[in-house]
Amino acid sequence: MGYKIVVVGATGNVGLEMLNILAERQFPVDEIAVLASRRSLGTEVSFGDETLKTQDLDTFDFTGWDIALFAIGSDATKTYAPRAAKAGCVVIDNSSLYRYDPDVPLVVPEVNPEAVEGYAKKNIIANPNCSTAQMVVALKPLHDRATIRRVVVSTYQSVSGAGKEGMDELWDQTKAVYNPTDEVAPKKFQKQIAFNVIPHIDVFMEDGSTKEEWKMVAETKKIVDPSIRVTATCVRVPVFVGHAEAINIETEDFLDEDEARDILRESPGIMVIDKREDGGYVTPVECVGDFATFISRIRQDGTIENGLNLWCVSDNLRKGAALNAVQIAETLGSRVLQKG
């Protein structure tokens, strides 16, 4: 006996990826419903060999459904997630709405799978920010061994993190560079994204940080350990899919780079590609479509007593969003619901 699954926001980048991953990982689905807003009503989407038509989110009855994977913005989630949860359907939410709610577990299954058991307070589980998800997968096994004190991270985040509009803007602006009569002014981003980098993701906060940077701090503390100090600089780069991060780690106990490499090689969800030669590392283009979080450039930081540097790359539509949501569903199934 499998699960009755709902994918909310099934026509968006993340929703489509959720459907792909459910099929690829052969999640035990008895029945599946795909929901979208009324303007996308009747749009056809693929689920394995099946073609499904979207239903109206506004009128859908969640009663009798087991799990709903939400891939819509916070405003719509605020309306529909409580409705699904009240009907007895467990919501796994990809928006930022519930991430910092103390009654809602924030889960990365390789890091804190036991946290799913706290879902019952609101019948909701939160999926972390894409840049946080891949980073904590790398941090957790090192923290378990040597206790991380401080993390300094700079991100290089692809435009798919801003949705289809972000991808379209990069594409249109790139073409316009070669055809000067077709100037494309920034709309989704604050400045030109083609052939440029923008040190600004989400809104600015009072202390000068952006909301994206604040998210990485708050979520790392909630998922891994509240005592870890984190400082982040988040940058949008002209890459379509795949986030990269340069991570500097300071630990309480000394951790040799060779031991760190061995620990990461044995850790769930991680693929270490770390050769000290031309091309002996992974870039965003190479990680697209893969489930793993890739770690490269592992090396000692000699400027502090116990320091490591590493390079972390992952498909943000997968581990940063859709894959992690499906993994949460798998974890919830195996630890709590026990169907399939």
C-alpha positions as CSV (number, residue, x, y, z in Angstrom):
1,M,0.0,0.0,0.0
2,G,1.5,3.3,-1.1
3,Y,0.8,7.0,-0.5
4,K,-1.7,9.5,-1.8
5,I,0.5,12.4,-2.9
6,V,-0.4,16.0,-3.9
7,V,2.1,18.3,-5.6
8,V,1.1,21.9,-5.2
9,G,2.6,24.3,-7.8
10,A,3.1,21.4,-10.2
11,T,3.8,23.7,-13.3
12,G,6.7,25.6,-11.8
13,N,10.4,24.7,-11.9
14,V,10.4,23.0,-8.5
15,G,7.0,21.4,-8.8
16,L,8.0,19.8,-12.1
17,E,11.3,18.6,-10.5
18,M,9.4,17.1,-7.6
19,L,7.3,15.0,-10.1
20,N,10.5,13.9,-11.8
21,I,12.2,12.9,-8.6
22,L,9.2,11.0,-7.2
23,A,9.2,9.0,-10.4
24,E,13.0,8.5,-10.5
25,R,13.2,7.4,-6.9
26,Q,10.1,5.1,-7.3
27,F,8.4,6.7,-4.3
28,P,5.5,4.4,-3.4
29,V,2.6,6.4,-4.9
30,D,-0.9,4.9,-5.0
31,E,-2.5,8.1,-6.3
32,I,-1.2,11.5,-7.2
33,A,-2.8,14.9,-7.8
34,V,-1.2,17.9,-9.4
35,L,-2.5,21.3,-8.4
36,A,-1.9,24.8,-9.8
37,S,-3.5,28.2,-9.9
38,R,-6.6,28.8,-12.0
39,R,-4.6,30.4,-14.8
40,S,-2.7,27.1,-15.2
41,L,-5.7,24.9,-14.8
42,G,-5.7,21.9,-17.2
43,T,-2.0,22.2,-18.0
44,E,-0.5,18.8,-18.6
45,V,2.6,17.7,-16.7
46,S,4.5,14.4,-16.7
47,F,4.9,11.9,-13.9
48,G,7.0,9.0,-15.1
49,D,5.1,7.5,-18.1
50,E,1.9,9.3,-17.1
51,T,0.5,12.6,-18.2
52,L,-1.5,14.4,-15.6
53,K,-3.8,17.4,-15.8
54,T,-3.5,20.1,-13.2
55,Q,-6.5,20.7,-10.9
56,D,-7.6,23.9,-9.2
57,L,-5.7,24.5,-5.9
58,D,-8.5,26.8,-4.7
59,T,-11.2,24.1,-4.7
60,F,-9.2,21.0,-4.0
61,D,-10.2,18.9,-1.0
62,F,-7.1,17.5,0.8
63,T,-9.1,15.1,3.0
64,G,-7.8,11.5,2.6
65,W,-4.5,12.5,1.1
66,D,-1.3,11.6,2.9
67,I,1.4,14.1,1.9
68,A,1.3,17.4,0.0
69,L,4.5,18.8,-1.5
70,F,4.2,22.5,-1.7
71,A,6.2,24.5,-4.3
72,I,4.4,27.8,-4.2
73,G,5.3,31.2,-2.7
74,S,4.8,32.1,1.0
75,D,1.7,34.2,0.4
76,A,-0.2,31.3,-1.2
77,T,1.2,28.8,1.2
78,K,-0.1,30.9,4.1
79,T,-3.6,30.3,2.7
80,Y,-3.5,26.7,1.5
81,A,-1.0,24.9,3.8
82,P,-3.1,25.2,7.0
83,R,-6.1,24.0,5.0
84,A,-4.3,20.9,3.9
85,A,-2.8,20.3,7.3
86,K,-6.2,20.7,9.0
87,A,-7.6,18.0,6.6
88,G,-5.0,15.5,7.9
89,C,-2.6,15.8,5.0
90,V,1.1,16.4,6.0
91,V,2.5,19.4,4.3
92,I,6.1,19.5,3.2
93,D,6.6,23.2,2.4
94,N,9.4,24.6,0.1
95,S,8.7,28.2,0.9
96,S,10.3,30.2,3.7
97,L,7.0,30.7,5.6
98,Y,7.4,28.0,8.3
99,R,11.2,27.6,8.4
100,Y,11.7,29.6,11.6
101,D,8.5,28.5,13.4
102,P,9.6,26.6,16.6
103,D,6.6,24.2,16.1
104,V,7.6,23.2,12.6
105,P,10.6,21.0,12.0
106,L,13.2,22.2,9.4
107,V,14.7,19.1,7.9
108,V,17.6,17.9,5.8
109,P,17.4,14.1,6.0
110,E,21.1,13.5,5.9
111,V,21.5,15.9,8.8
112,N,18.6,15.7,11.2
113,P,16.1,13.0,10.1
114,E,14.8,12.5,13.6
115,A,13.3,16.0,13.4
116,V,10.5,14.8,11.1
117,E,8.9,13.3,14.2
118,G,8.0,16.8,15.4
119,Y,5.6,17.3,12.4
120,A,2.5,16.6,14.4
121,K,2.3,20.0,16.1
122,K,1.1,21.7,13.0
123,N,1.1,18.8,10.5
124,I,3.8,20.7,8.5
125,I,7.5,20.2,7.8
126,A,9.7,22.9,6.3
127,N,12.2,22.5,3.5
128,P,15.3,24.8,4.0
129,N,16.6,27.4,1.7
130,C,18.5,26.0,-1.3
131,S,21.9,27.5,-0.3
132,T,21.5,26.2,3.3
133,A,20.6,22.7,2.3
134,Q,23.7,21.8,0.5
135,M,26.0,23.5,3.0
136,V,24.6,21.7,6.1
137,V,25.0,18.3,4.3
138,A,28.8,19.1,4.2
139,L,29.0,20.7,7.7
140,K,27.2,18.0,9.8
141,P,29.7,15.1,9.5
142,L,32.6,17.6,10.2
143,H,30.7,19.0,13.1
144,D,30.2,15.6,14.6
145,R,33.9,14.9,14.4
146,A,35.5,18.2,15.4
147,T,32.7,20.6,16.5
148,I,32.4,23.6,14.2
149,R,32.7,27.0,15.9
150,R,32.4,29.3,12.9
151,V,31.5,29.3,9.2
152,V,32.3,31.9,6.6
153,V,30.5,31.2,3.4
154,S,30.3,33.0,0.0
155,T,27.7,31.7,-2.4
156,Y,27.5,31.7,-6.2
157,Q,23.8,31.2,-6.8
158,S,22.3,30.4,-10.1
159,V,19.3,32.3,-11.6
160,S,17.0,29.3,-11.3
161,G,16.8,30.1,-7.7
162,A,14.7,33.1,-8.8
163,G,12.4,30.9,-10.8
164,K,11.5,30.8,-14.5
165,E,11.6,34.6,-14.7
166,G,15.2,34.7,-13.5
167,M,16.2,32.1,-16.1
168,D,14.4,33.9,-18.9
169,E,16.0,37.2,-17.9
170,L,19.5,35.7,-18.1
171,W,18.7,34.1,-21.5
172,D,17.2,37.3,-23.0
173,Q,19.9,39.6,-21.7
174,T,22.7,37.3,-22.9
175,K,21.2,37.3,-26.4
176,A,20.8,41.1,-26.3
177,V,24.5,41.5,-25.6
178,Y,25.1,40.2,-29.1
179,N,22.3,42.2,-30.6
180,P,22.6,45.7,-29.3
181,T,19.2,46.7,-30.7
182,D,17.5,44.4,-28.3
183,E,18.3,45.9,-24.9
184,V,16.7,44.0,-22.0
185,A,16.4,46.0,-18.8
186,P,16.6,44.3,-15.4
187,K,13.2,43.3,-14.1
188,K,13.7,40.2,-11.9
189,F,17.2,41.2,-10.8
190,Q,18.4,44.5,-9.4
191,K,21.1,44.9,-12.1
192,Q,22.0,43.2,-15.4
193,I,22.7,39.5,-14.7
194,A,24.2,38.6,-18.1
195,F,28.0,38.6,-17.8
196,N,27.8,40.1,-14.3
197,V,27.5,39.1,-10.7
198,I,25.1,40.7,-8.2
199,P,25.9,40.7,-4.4
200,H,22.2,41.0,-3.5
201,I,19.6,38.1,-3.1
202,D,16.3,38.9,-1.4
203,V,15.7,42.1,0.6
204,F,18.2,44.1,2.7
205,M,17.9,44.0,6.4
206,E,18.8,46.6,9.1
207,D,22.3,45.3,9.7
208,G,23.2,45.4,6.1
209,S,22.8,41.7,5.5
210,T,20.3,40.5,2.9
211,K,17.5,38.1,3.8
212,E,19.2,35.3,1.9
213,E,22.3,35.7,4.1
214,W,20.2,35.8,7.3
215,K,18.4,32.6,6.2
216,M,21.7,30.7,5.9
217,V,22.6,31.8,9.5
218,A,19.2,31.1,11.1
219,E,18.7,27.8,9.3
220,T,22.1,26.4,9.9
221,K,21.6,27.0,13.6
222,K,18.2,25.4,13.6
223,I,19.2,22.3,11.6
224,V,22.8,21.6,12.9
225,D,23.6,23.4,16.1
226,P,22.5,26.8,17.6
227,S,26.0,27.5,18.8
228,I,27.6,27.6,15.3
229,R,28.4,31.2,14.3
230,V,27.8,31.8,10.6
231,T,28.5,34.8,8.3
232,A,27.4,34.7,4.7
233,T,27.7,36.7,1.5
234,C,25.2,35.6,-1.1
235,V,25.8,36.4,-4.8
236,R,23.7,35.8,-7.9
237,V,25.8,34.7,-10.9
238,P,25.0,34.2,-14.6
239,V,24.5,30.4,-14.3
240,F,21.2,28.7,-15.2
241,V,21.2,25.8,-12.6
242,G,23.5,24.8,-9.8
243,H,24.6,26.7,-6.7
244,A,28.3,26.8,-5.6
245,E,29.7,27.9,-2.2
246,A,33.2,28.6,-0.9
247,I,33.1,27.6,2.7
248,N,35.6,28.4,5.4
249,I,35.2,26.3,8.6
250,E,36.8,26.8,12.0
251,T,36.6,23.9,14.4
252,E,37.2,23.4,18.1
253,D,39.4,20.3,17.6
254,F,42.0,20.0,14.9
255,L,40.8,18.2,11.8
256,D,43.4,17.3,9.2
257,E,42.3,17.8,5.6
258,D,42.9,14.2,4.7
259,E,40.7,13.0,7.5
260,A,38.1,15.6,6.5
261,R,38.2,14.2,3.0
262,D,37.7,10.7,4.2
263,I,34.8,11.7,6.5
264,L,33.0,13.4,3.7
265,R,33.6,10.5,1.3
266,E,31.7,8.2,3.8
267,S,28.9,10.7,4.5
268,P,25.4,10.4,3.0
269,G,24.4,12.6,0.1
270,I,28.0,13.7,-0.6
271,M,30.3,13.0,-3.6
272,V,33.9,14.0,-3.1
273,I,35.7,15.0,-6.3
274,D,39.0,16.5,-5.1
275,K,42.0,16.1,-7.3
276,R,44.7,18.8,-7.2
277,E,45.0,19.0,-11.0
278,D,43.4,20.9,-13.9
279,G,39.6,20.1,-13.8
280,G,39.9,18.0,-10.6
281,Y,36.8,19.7,-9.1
282,V,33.1,20.0,-9.8
283,T,31.4,23.1,-11.3
284,P,27.7,23.9,-11.4
285,V,27.3,22.8,-15.0
286,E,28.5,19.3,-14.1
287,C,26.1,18.8,-11.1
288,V,22.9,19.5,-13.0
289,G,20.4,16.6,-12.7
290,D,22.4,14.8,-10.0
291,F,21.2,14.0,-6.5
292,A,24.6,14.5,-4.8
293,T,26.2,17.4,-3.1
294,F,29.7,17.6,-4.5
295,I,32.7,18.7,-2.4
296,S,36.0,19.7,-3.9
297,R,39.1,21.9,-3.0
298,I,39.4,20.5,0.6
299,R,42.4,22.1,2.2
300,Q,43.8,23.4,5.4
301,D,43.4,27.1,6.3
302,G,46.7,28.0,7.8
303,T,45.6,31.5,8.9
304,I,43.7,30.1,11.9
305,E,44.4,27.3,14.4
306,N,41.8,24.8,13.3
307,G,40.6,25.8,9.8
308,L,39.4,24.1,6.6
309,N,38.3,25.4,3.2
310,L,36.1,23.6,0.8
311,W,34.1,24.1,-2.4
312,C,30.5,22.8,-2.4
313,V,28.3,22.5,-5.5
314,S,24.8,21.1,-5.9
315,D,21.8,21.3,-8.2
316,N,19.6,23.8,-6.4
317,L,16.4,22.6,-8.0
318,R,17.2,19.1,-6.7
319,K,19.0,19.0,-3.3
320,G,18.2,22.6,-2.7
321,A,14.5,22.1,-3.2
322,A,12.6,19.2,-4.9
323,L,15.0,16.3,-3.9
324,N,15.1,17.4,-0.3
325,A,11.3,17.6,-0.1
326,V,11.0,14.1,-1.5
327,Q,13.7,12.8,0.9
328,I,11.6,14.4,3.7
329,A,8.6,12.5,2.5
330,E,10.6,9.2,2.4
331,T,11.9,9.9,5.9
332,L,8.4,10.7,7.2
333,G,7.2,7.5,5.6
334,S,9.9,5.2,7.0
335,R,9.9,6.7,10.5
336,V,6.3,7.7,11.1
337,L,3.6,6.8,8.5
338,Q,5.0,3.4,7.5
339,K,3.2,2.7,4.3
340,G,4.6,1.4,1.0
